[in-house]
Amino acid sequence: MLVELTMHTTPAHPSGKSPIDGIRILALLPDQWSKDLTQANGEITIRVETGDDTTPDEIQETVTEALTDPAISHWHLHTCHPLPTPDPSSPGEDAP
């Protein structure tokens, strides 16, 4: 399952511009997930590929639990958006 996660800070906490919280969140997600921090500038956006049939609801539950860590508890999950998984048999843009 490939999803894009978007997180925002809680209203009581000012939005940070540092990617440190994004890195902390990455570290708290399951090791077996492939993760890519794509944005950490006022909001955090992470693409996650679970490599199995994990559902978006299960991903959302795991991320929400990770966000209870006191170091990053000022963040909350805004969206957990499923993305189409690239078809490995389709030629990419680099193909002749």
Biopython code that builds the backbone (N, CA, C, O; Angstrom):
import numpy as np
from Bio.PDB.StructureBuilder import StructureBuilder

atoms = [
    (1, "MET", "N", (0.842, -1.173, 0.000)),
    (1, "MET", "CA", (0.000, 0.000, 0.000)),
    (1, "MET", "C", (0.886, 1.235, 0.000)),
    (1, "MET", "O", (1.781, 1.371, 0.835)),
    (2, "LEU", "N", (0.634, 2.119, -0.928)),
    (2, "LEU", "CA", (1.363, 3.385, -1.028)),
    (2, "LEU", "C", (0.408, 4.503, -0.612)),
    (2, "LEU", "O", (-0.675, 4.644, -1.180)),
    (3, "VAL", "N", (0.813, 5.293, 0.379)),
    (3, "VAL", "CA", (-0.007, 6.412, 0.839)),
    (3, "VAL", "C", (0.858, 7.651, 1.016)),
    (3, "VAL", "O", (2.079, 7.573, 1.157)),
    (4, "GLU", "N", (0.186, 8.792, 1.004)),
    (4, "GLU", "CA", (0.839, 10.043, 1.339)),
    (4, "GLU", "C", (0.186, 10.562, 2.614)),
    (4, "GLU", "O", (-1.027, 10.759, 2.676)),
    (5, "LEU", "N", (1.013, 10.779, 3.625)),
    (5, "LEU", "CA", (0.560, 11.263, 4.925)),
    (5, "LEU", "C", (0.864, 12.751, 5.022)),
    (5, "LEU", "O", (1.957, 13.192, 4.666)),
    (6, "THR", "N", (-0.098, 13.517, 5.502)),
    (6, "THR", "CA", (0.130, 14.940, 5.743)),
    (6, "THR", "C", (-0.191, 15.224, 7.190)),
    (6, "THR", "O", (-1.256, 14.854, 7.684)),
    (7, "MET", "N", (0.737, 15.888, 7.875)),
    (7, "MET", "CA", (0.570, 16.224, 9.280)),
    (7, "MET", "C", (0.673, 17.724, 9.477)),
    (7, "MET", "O", (1.446, 18.409, 8.806)),
    (8, "HIS", "N", (-0.121, 18.216, 10.411)),
    (8, "HIS", "CA", (-0.114, 19.632, 10.779)),
    (8, "HIS", "C", (0.118, 19.729, 12.277)),
    (8, "HIS", "O", (-0.140, 18.778, 13.016)),
    (9, "THR", "N", (0.603, 20.874, 12.719)),
    (9, "THR", "CA", (0.744, 21.069, 14.156)),
    (9, "THR", "C", (-0.612, 21.424, 14.753)),
    (9, "THR", "O", (-1.505, 21.909, 14.059)),
    (10, "THR", "N", (-0.749, 21.175, 16.046)),
    (10, "THR", "CA", (-1.973, 21.538, 16.740)),
    (10, "THR", "C", (-2.053, 23.062, 16.825)),
    (10, "THR", "O", (-1.017, 23.727, 16.808)),
    (11, "PRO", "N", (-3.243, 23.622, 16.915)),
    (11, "PRO", "CA", (-3.371, 25.085, 16.949)),
    (11, "PRO", "C", (-2.611, 25.750, 18.105)),
    (11, "PRO", "O", (-2.170, 26.892, 17.976)),
    (12, "ALA", "N", (-2.460, 25.058, 19.207)),
    (12, "ALA", "CA", (-1.784, 25.642, 20.366)),
    (12, "ALA", "C", (-0.266, 25.687, 20.208)),
    (12, "ALA", "O", (0.416, 26.339, 20.998)),
    (13, "HIS", "N", (0.265, 25.010, 19.206)),
    (13, "HIS", "CA", (1.719, 24.937, 19.017)),
    (13, "HIS", "C", (2.082, 25.599, 17.699)),
    (13, "HIS", "O", (1.511, 25.252, 16.665)),
    (14, "PRO", "N", (3.008, 26.534, 17.706)),
    (14, "PRO", "CA", (3.383, 27.188, 16.450)),
    (14, "PRO", "C", (4.031, 26.200, 15.472)),
    (14, "PRO", "O", (4.767, 25.296, 15.869)),
    (15, "SER", "N", (3.745, 26.393, 14.227)),
    (15, "SER", "CA", (4.300, 25.526, 13.191)),
    (15, "SER", "C", (5.792, 25.769, 13.043)),
    (15, "SER", "O", (6.231, 26.911, 12.909)),
    (16, "GLY", "N", (6.562, 24.703, 13.067)),
    (16, "GLY", "CA", (8.006, 24.819, 12.919)),
    (16, "GLY", "C", (8.432, 24.711, 11.480)),
    (16, "GLY", "O", (7.712, 24.154, 10.652)),
    (17, "LYS", "N", (9.581, 25.233, 11.179)),
    (17, "LYS", "CA", (10.133, 25.165, 9.830)),
    (17, "LYS", "C", (11.261, 24.147, 9.736)),
    (17, "LYS", "O", (11.874, 24.003, 8.678)),
    (18, "SER", "N", (11.541, 23.447, 10.814)),
    (18, "SER", "CA", (12.651, 22.513, 10.850)),
    (18, "SER", "C", (12.199, 21.113, 10.457)),
    (18, "SER", "O", (11.105, 20.690, 10.829)),
    (19, "PRO", "N", (13.036, 20.381, 9.701)),
    (19, "PRO", "CA", (12.690, 19.004, 9.354)),
    (19, "PRO", "C", (12.920, 18.012, 10.495)),
    (19, "PRO", "O", (12.666, 16.819, 10.328)),
    (20, "ILE", "N", (13.394, 18.480, 11.647)),
    (20, "ILE", "CA", (13.708, 17.573, 12.755)),
    (20, "ILE", "C", (12.495, 16.757, 13.168)),
    (20, "ILE", "O", (12.612, 15.546, 13.361)),
    (21, "ASP", "N", (11.326, 17.389, 13.309)),
    (21, "ASP", "CA", (10.132, 16.635, 13.693)),
    (21, "ASP", "C", (9.780, 15.592, 12.637)),
    (21, "ASP", "O", (9.352, 14.488, 12.976)),
    (22, "GLY", "N", (9.955, 15.929, 11.366)),
    (22, "GLY", "CA", (9.702, 14.961, 10.301)),
    (22, "GLY", "C", (10.601, 13.745, 10.432)),
    (22, "GLY", "O", (10.159, 12.612, 10.239)),
    (23, "ILE", "N", (11.849, 13.980, 10.756)),
    (23, "ILE", "CA", (12.803, 12.881, 10.941)),
    (23, "ILE", "C", (12.414, 12.050, 12.157)),
    (23, "ILE", "O", (12.510, 10.823, 12.127)),
    (24, "ARG", "N", (11.979, 12.704, 13.220)),
    (24, "ARG", "CA", (11.525, 11.976, 14.416)),
    (24, "ARG", "C", (10.329, 11.090, 14.085)),
    (24, "ARG", "O", (10.262, 9.939, 14.516)),
    (25, "ILE", "N", (9.391, 11.630, 13.320)),
    (25, "ILE", "CA", (8.210, 10.837, 12.945)),
    (25, "ILE", "C", (8.625, 9.640, 12.098)),
    (25, "ILE", "O", (8.143, 8.529, 12.320)),
    (26, "LEU", "N", (9.516, 9.855, 11.127)),
    (26, "LEU", "CA", (10.016, 8.736, 10.310)),
    (26, "LEU", "C", (10.572, 7.620, 11.191)),
    (26, "LEU", "O", (10.316, 6.441, 10.946)),
    (27, "ALA", "N", (11.329, 7.997, 12.210)),
    (27, "ALA", "CA", (11.965, 7.015, 13.087)),
    (27, "ALA", "C", (10.946, 6.219, 13.902)),
    (27, "ALA", "O", (11.229, 5.093, 14.310)),
    (28, "LEU", "N", (9.776, 6.785, 14.140)),
    (28, "LEU", "CA", (8.766, 6.110, 14.950)),
    (28, "LEU", "C", (7.851, 5.202, 14.129)),
    (28, "LEU", "O", (7.083, 4.424, 14.696)),
    (29, "LEU", "N", (7.924, 5.294, 12.801)),
    (29, "LEU", "CA", (7.101, 4.439, 11.956)),
    (29, "LEU", "C", (7.788, 3.080, 11.781)),
    (29, "LEU", "O", (9.004, 2.977, 11.937)),
    (30, "PRO", "N", (7.019, 2.048, 11.460)),
    (30, "PRO", "CA", (7.595, 0.699, 11.350)),
    (30, "PRO", "C", (8.804, 0.634, 10.422)),
    (30, "PRO", "O", (8.804, 1.216, 9.338)),
    (31, "ASP", "N", (9.833, -0.083, 10.867)),
    (31, "ASP", "CA", (11.077, -0.213, 10.101)),
    (31, "ASP", "C", (10.862, -0.834, 8.723)),
    (31, "ASP", "O", (11.561, -0.492, 7.769)),
    (32, "GLN", "N", (9.897, -1.745, 8.621)),
    (32, "GLN", "CA", (9.694, -2.449, 7.354)),
    (32, "GLN", "C", (9.007, -1.583, 6.294)),
    (32, "GLN", "O", (8.969, -1.959, 5.123)),
    (33, "TRP", "N", (8.471, -0.441, 6.689)),
    (33, "TRP", "CA", (7.863, 0.463, 5.721)),
    (33, "TRP", "C", (8.948, 1.270, 5.018)),
    (33, "TRP", "O", (9.906, 1.717, 5.647)),
    (34, "SER", "N", (8.791, 1.450, 3.724)),
    (34, "SER", "CA", (9.649, 2.361, 2.974)),
    (34, "SER", "C", (9.044, 3.752, 3.149)),
    (34, "SER", "O", (7.853, 3.949, 2.906)),
    (35, "LYS", "N", (9.870, 4.721, 3.573)),
    (35, "LYS", "CA", (9.362, 6.049, 3.914)),
    (35, "LYS", "C", (10.188, 7.120, 3.221)),
    (35, "LYS", "O", (11.401, 6.984, 3.060)),
    (36, "ASP", "N", (9.510, 8.187, 2.816)),
    (36, "ASP", "CA", (10.187, 9.303, 2.166)),
    (36, "ASP", "C", (9.580, 10.601, 2.672)),
    (36, "ASP", "O", (8.410, 10.890, 2.424)),
    (37, "LEU", "N", (10.379, 11.374, 3.375)),
    (37, "LEU", "CA", (9.959, 12.686, 3.854)),
    (37, "LEU", "C", (10.020, 13.642, 2.675)),
    (37, "LEU", "O", (11.108, 13.964, 2.198)),
    (38, "THR", "N", (8.873, 14.098, 2.201)),
    (38, "THR", "CA", (8.859, 14.939, 1.015)),
    (38, "THR", "C", (8.710, 16.416, 1.327)),
    (38, "THR", "O", (9.021, 17.261, 0.487)),
    (39, "GLN", "N", (8.232, 16.741, 2.534)),
    (39, "GLN", "CA", (8.093, 18.152, 2.901)),
    (39, "GLN", "C", (8.097, 18.276, 4.412)),
    (39, "GLN", "O", (7.484, 17.467, 5.109)),
    (40, "ALA", "N", (8.784, 19.282, 4.918)),
    (40, "ALA", "CA", (8.785, 19.583, 6.353)),
    (40, "ALA", "C", (8.933, 21.085, 6.509)),
    (40, "ALA", "O", (9.895, 21.571, 7.103)),
    (41, "ASN", "N", (7.972, 21.808, 5.968)),
    (41, "ASN", "CA", (8.028, 23.260, 5.987)),
    (41, "ASN", "C", (6.651, 23.797, 6.374)),
    (41, "ASN", "O", (5.872, 24.215, 5.517)),
    (42, "GLY", "N", (6.364, 23.779, 7.670)),
    (42, "GLY", "CA", (5.058, 24.206, 8.145)),
    (42, "GLY", "C", (4.064, 23.075, 8.235)),
    (42, "GLY", "O", (3.140, 23.125, 9.047)),
    (43, "GLU", "N", (4.234, 22.059, 7.417)),
    (43, "GLU", "CA", (3.496, 20.808, 7.513)),
    (43, "GLU", "C", (4.471, 19.703, 7.139)),
    (43, "GLU", "O", (5.500, 19.953, 6.511)),
    (44, "ILE", "N", (4.144, 18.509, 7.521)),
    (44, "ILE", "CA", (5.017, 17.379, 7.208)),
    (44, "ILE", "C", (4.269, 16.466, 6.244)),
    (44, "ILE", "O", (3.119, 16.099, 6.485)),
    (45, "THR", "N", (4.928, 16.107, 5.160)),
    (45, "THR", "CA", (4.365, 15.172, 4.195)),
    (45, "THR", "C", (5.335, 14.011, 4.036)),
    (45, "THR", "O", (6.517, 14.199, 3.747)),
    (46, "ILE", "N", (4.812, 12.813, 4.229)),
    (46, "ILE", "CA", (5.620, 11.595, 4.141)),
    (46, "ILE", "C", (4.903, 10.609, 3.227)),
    (46, "ILE", "O", (3.708, 10.359, 3.384)),
    (47, "ARG", "N", (5.639, 10.055, 2.275)),
    (47, "ARG", "CA", (5.107, 8.949, 1.466)),
    (47, "ARG", "C", (5.561, 7.654, 2.105)),
    (47, "ARG", "O", (6.727, 7.491, 2.466)),
    (48, "VAL", "N", (4.620, 6.741, 2.236)),
    (48, "VAL", "CA", (4.889, 5.456, 2.875)),
    (48, "VAL", "C", (4.463, 4.341, 1.929)),
    (48, "VAL", "O", (3.361, 4.366, 1.381)),
    (49, "GLU", "N", (5.337, 3.372, 1.744)),
    (49, "GLU", "CA", (5.019, 2.145, 1.011)),
    (49, "GLU", "C", (5.181, 1.003, 1.997)),
    (49, "GLU", "O", (6.286, 0.740, 2.473)),
    (50, "THR", "N", (4.078, 0.318, 2.306)),
    (50, "THR", "CA", (4.131, -0.750, 3.301)),
    (50, "THR", "C", (4.659, -2.054, 2.712)),
    (50, "THR", "O", (5.170, -2.897, 3.449)),
    (51, "GLY", "N", (4.546, -2.234, 1.407)),
    (51, "GLY", "CA", (5.035, -3.454, 0.778)),
    (51, "GLY", "C", (4.124, -4.654, 0.981)),
    (51, "GLY", "O", (4.493, -5.778, 0.643)),
    (52, "ASP", "N", (2.935, -4.425, 1.530)),
    (52, "ASP", "CA", (1.985, -5.517, 1.742)),
    (52, "ASP", "C", (0.570, -4.982, 1.596)),
    (52, "ASP", "O", (0.362, -3.894, 1.060)),
    (53, "ASP", "N", (-0.397, -5.746, 2.073)),
    (53, "ASP", "CA", (-1.799, -5.343, 1.917)),
    (53, "ASP", "C", (-2.352, -4.590, 3.128)),
    (53, "ASP", "O", (-3.550, -4.652, 3.405)),
    (54, "THR", "N", (-1.480, -3.878, 3.849)),
    (54, "THR", "CA", (-1.918, -3.044, 4.953)),
    (54, "THR", "C", (-2.921, -2.021, 4.415)),
    (54, "THR", "O", (-2.704, -1.430, 3.357)),
    (55, "THR", "N", (-4.006, -1.816, 5.139)),
    (55, "THR", "CA", (-5.043, -0.886, 4.689)),
    (55, "THR", "C", (-4.715, 0.548, 5.109)),
    (55, "THR", "O", (-3.936, 0.760, 6.038)),
    (56, "PRO", "N", (-5.302, 1.520, 4.432)),
    (56, "PRO", "CA", (-5.113, 2.913, 4.865)),
    (56, "PRO", "C", (-5.552, 3.134, 6.315)),
    (56, "PRO", "O", (-4.927, 3.913, 7.035)),
    (57, "ASP", "N", (-6.611, 2.463, 6.747)),
    (57, "ASP", "CA", (-7.057, 2.604, 8.141)),
    (57, "ASP", "C", (-6.000, 2.087, 9.117)),
    (57, "ASP", "O", (-5.780, 2.688, 10.168)),
    (58, "GLU", "N", (-5.349, 0.979, 8.772)),
    (58, "GLU", "CA", (-4.289, 0.439, 9.632)),
    (58, "GLU", "C", (-3.079, 1.376, 9.658)),
    (58, "GLU", "O", (-2.456, 1.562, 10.704)),
    (59, "ILE", "N", (-2.754, 1.956, 8.518)),
    (59, "ILE", "CA", (-1.655, 2.920, 8.456)),
    (59, "ILE", "C", (-1.987, 4.135, 9.308)),
    (59, "ILE", "O", (-1.160, 4.604, 10.090)),
    (60, "GLN", "N", (-3.202, 4.637, 9.151)),
    (60, "GLN", "CA", (-3.636, 5.801, 9.926)),
    (60, "GLN", "C", (-3.563, 5.511, 11.426)),
    (60, "GLN", "O", (-3.125, 6.364, 12.198)),
    (61, "GLU", "N", (-3.980, 4.335, 11.838)),
    (61, "GLU", "CA", (-3.923, 3.956, 13.251)),
    (61, "GLU", "C", (-2.477, 3.913, 13.750)),
    (61, "GLU", "O", (-2.188, 4.394, 14.846)),
    (62, "THR", "N", (-1.578, 3.347, 12.962)),
    (62, "THR", "CA", (-0.163, 3.262, 13.342)),
    (62, "THR", "C", (0.457, 4.648, 13.456)),
    (62, "THR", "O", (1.191, 4.924, 14.405)),
    (63, "VAL", "N", (0.167, 5.522, 12.498)),
    (63, "VAL", "CA", (0.730, 6.875, 12.512)),
    (63, "VAL", "C", (0.161, 7.674, 13.683)),
    (63, "VAL", "O", (0.898, 8.383, 14.369)),
    (64, "THR", "N", (-1.129, 7.563, 13.911)),
    (64, "THR", "CA", (-1.760, 8.274, 15.030)),
    (64, "THR", "C", (-1.144, 7.840, 16.353)),
    (64, "THR", "O", (-0.920, 8.672, 17.233)),
    (65, "GLU", "N", (-0.869, 6.554, 16.504)),
    (65, "GLU", "CA", (-0.218, 6.054, 17.720)),
    (65, "GLU", "C", (1.197, 6.614, 17.843)),
    (65, "GLU", "O", (1.616, 6.999, 18.935)),
    (66, "ALA", "N", (1.938, 6.664, 16.733)),
    (66, "ALA", "CA", (3.304, 7.214, 16.766)),
    (66, "ALA", "C", (3.293, 8.679, 17.190)),
    (66, "ALA", "O", (4.211, 9.139, 17.868)),
    (67, "LEU", "N", (2.260, 9.408, 16.794)),
    (67, "LEU", "CA", (2.183, 10.832, 17.105)),
    (67, "LEU", "C", (1.844, 11.114, 18.570)),
    (67, "LEU", "O", (1.752, 12.274, 18.970)),
    (68, "THR", "N", (1.659, 10.072, 19.362)),
    (68, "THR", "CA", (1.450, 10.277, 20.805)),
    (68, "THR", "C", (2.777, 10.431, 21.540)),
    (68, "THR", "O", (2.792, 10.784, 22.719)),
    (69, "ASP", "N", (3.895, 10.171, 20.854)),
    (69, "ASP", "CA", (5.206, 10.358, 21.469)),
    (69, "ASP", "C", (5.340, 11.819, 21.906)),
    (69, "ASP", "O", (5.082, 12.722, 21.111)),
    (70, "PRO", "N", (5.741, 12.065, 23.163)),
    (70, "PRO", "CA", (5.804, 13.440, 23.665)),
    (70, "PRO", "C", (6.657, 14.394, 22.820)),
    (70, "PRO", "O", (6.369, 15.590, 22.770)),
    (71, "ALA", "N", (7.692, 13.889, 22.162)),
    (71, "ALA", "CA", (8.570, 14.763, 21.370)),
    (71, "ALA", "C", (7.870, 15.351, 20.149)),
    (71, "ALA", "O", (8.261, 16.410, 19.658)),
    (72, "ILE", "N", (6.833, 14.663, 19.656)),
    (72, "ILE", "CA", (6.151, 15.138, 18.445)),
    (72, "ILE", "C", (4.627, 15.148, 18.620)),
    (72, "ILE", "O", (3.889, 15.172, 17.634)),
    (73, "SER", "N", (4.165, 15.130, 19.849)),
    (73, "SER", "CA", (2.715, 15.050, 20.096)),
    (73, "SER", "C", (1.964, 16.322, 19.687)),
    (73, "SER", "O", (0.733, 16.341, 19.705)),
    (74, "HIS", "N", (2.685, 17.372, 19.322)),
    (74, "HIS", "CA", (2.033, 18.594, 18.846)),
    (74, "HIS", "C", (1.635, 18.490, 17.366)),
    (74, "HIS", "O", (1.040, 19.414, 16.812)),
    (75, "TRP", "N", (1.968, 17.368, 16.739)),
    (75, "TRP", "CA", (1.565, 17.108, 15.357)),
    (75, "TRP", "C", (0.346, 16.203, 15.355)),
    (75, "TRP", "O", (0.192, 15.364, 16.242)),
    (76, "HIS", "N", (-0.521, 16.368, 14.364)),
    (76, "HIS", "CA", (-1.633, 15.441, 14.188)),
    (76, "HIS", "C", (-1.751, 15.093, 12.707)),
    (76, "HIS", "O", (-1.412, 15.884, 11.827)),
    (77, "LEU", "N", (-2.240, 13.890, 12.470)),
    (77, "LEU", "CA", (-2.408, 13.416, 11.102)),
    (77, "LEU", "C", (-3.598, 14.129, 10.472)),
    (77, "LEU", "O", (-4.715, 14.078, 10.988)),
    (78, "HIS", "N", (-3.346, 14.784, 9.367)),
    (78, "HIS", "CA", (-4.406, 15.511, 8.657)),
    (78, "HIS", "C", (-5.012, 14.633, 7.564)),
    (78, "HIS", "O", (-6.233, 14.543, 7.441)),
    (79, "THR", "N", (-4.154, 13.985, 6.771)),
    (79, "THR", "CA", (-4.655, 13.097, 5.715)),
    (79, "THR", "C", (-3.785, 11.851, 5.611)),
    (79, "THR", "O", (-2.590, 11.869, 5.909)),
    (80, "CYS", "N", (-4.422, 10.779, 5.181)),
    (80, "CYS", "CA", (-3.754, 9.525, 4.830)),
    (80, "CYS", "C", (-4.345, 9.137, 3.476)),
    (80, "CYS", "O", (-5.350, 8.431, 3.390)),
    (81, "HIS", "N", (-3.689, 9.622, 2.425)),
    (81, "HIS", "CA", (-4.230, 9.529, 1.070)),
    (81, "HIS", "C", (-3.575, 8.387, 0.286)),
    (81, "HIS", "O", (-2.377, 8.441, 0.009)),
    (82, "PRO", "N", (-4.350, 7.350, -0.074)),
    (82, "PRO", "CA", (-3.785, 6.270, -0.893)),
    (82, "PRO", "C", (-3.379, 6.793, -2.271)),
    (82, "PRO", "O", (-4.077, 7.608, -2.873)),
    (83, "LEU", "N", (-2.238, 6.308, -2.754)),
    (83, "LEU", "CA", (-1.732, 6.676, -4.068)),
    (83, "LEU", "C", (-1.701, 5.441, -4.951)),
    (83, "LEU", "O", (-1.565, 4.325, -4.449)),
    (84, "PRO", "N", (-1.823, 5.625, -6.250)),
    (84, "PRO", "CA", (-1.711, 4.462, -7.133)),
    (84, "PRO", "C", (-0.300, 3.899, -7.076)),
    (84, "PRO", "O", (0.681, 4.642, -7.105)),
    (85, "THR", "N", (-0.211, 2.602, -6.996)),
    (85, "THR", "CA", (1.092, 1.942, -6.984)),
    (85, "THR", "C", (1.590, 1.850, -8.420)),
    (85, "THR", "O", (0.869, 1.370, -9.295)),
    (86, "PRO", "N", (2.821, 2.305, -8.674)),
    (86, "PRO", "CA", (3.349, 2.241, -10.039)),
    (86, "PRO", "C", (3.382, 0.806, -10.548)),
    (86, "PRO", "O", (3.721, -0.116, -9.806)),
    (87, "ASP", "N", (3.033, 0.626, -11.803)),
    (87, "ASP", "CA", (3.055, -0.690, -12.431)),
    (87, "ASP", "C", (4.477, -0.957, -12.926)),
    (87, "ASP", "O", (4.950, -0.279, -13.839)),
    (88, "PRO", "N", (5.173, -1.955, -12.325)),
    (88, "PRO", "CA", (6.569, -2.195, -12.719)),
    (88, "PRO", "C", (6.712, -2.663, -14.175)),
    (88, "PRO", "O", (7.807, -2.595, -14.732)),
    (89, "SER", "N", (5.619, -3.137, -14.800)),
    (89, "SER", "CA", (5.723, -3.601, -16.177)),
    (89, "SER", "C", (5.547, -2.457, -17.181)),
    (89, "SER", "O", (5.801, -2.635, -18.372)),
    (90, "SER", "N", (5.113, -1.283, -16.704)),
    (90, "SER", "CA", (4.958, -0.130, -17.590)),
    (90, "SER", "C", (6.285, 0.571, -17.781)),
    (90, "SER", "O", (7.040, 0.751, -16.825)),
    (91, "PRO", "N", (6.577, 0.969, -19.010)),
    (91, "PRO", "CA", (7.835, 1.714, -19.214)),
    (91, "PRO", "C", (7.757, 3.085, -18.553)),
    (91, "PRO", "O", (6.729, 3.761, -18.609)),
    (92, "GLY", "N", (8.841, 3.474, -17.937)),
    (92, "GLY", "CA", (8.907, 4.790, -17.291)),
    (92, "GLY", "C", (9.265, 5.858, -18.293)),
    (92, "GLY", "O", (9.401, 5.588, -19.487)),
    (93, "GLU", "N", (9.417, 7.067, -17.806)),
    (93, "GLU", "CA", (9.773, 8.178, -18.694)),
    (93, "GLU", "C", (11.166, 8.005, -19.290)),
    (93, "GLU", "O", (11.466, 8.554, -20.350)),
    (94, "ASP", "N", (12.013, 7.244, -18.607)),
    (94, "ASP", "CA", (13.387, 7.052, -19.086)),
    (94, "ASP", "C", (13.491, 5.948, -20.144)),
    (94, "ASP", "O", (14.545, 5.757, -20.750)),
    (95, "ALA", "N", (12.390, 5.229, -20.356)),
    (95, "ALA", "CA", (12.440, 4.126, -21.310)),
    (95, "ALA", "C", (12.524, 4.665, -22.730)),
    (95, "ALA", "O", (11.981, 5.730, -23.024)),
    (96, "PRO", "N", (13.208, 3.930, -23.620)),
    (96, "PRO", "CA", (13.342, 4.404, -25.029)),
    (96, "PRO", "C", (12.050, 4.336, -25.776)),
    (96, "PRO", "O", (11.997, 4.693, -26.953)),
]
sb = StructureBuilder()
sb.init_structure("model")
sb.init_model(0)
sb.init_chain("A")
sb.init_seg("    ")
for serial, (resi, resn, name, xyz) in enumerate(atoms, 1):
    if name == "N":
        sb.init_residue(resn, " ", resi, " ")
    sb.init_atom(name, np.array(xyz, "f"), 0.0, 1.0, " ", f" {name:<3s}", serial, name[0])
structure = sb.get_structure()
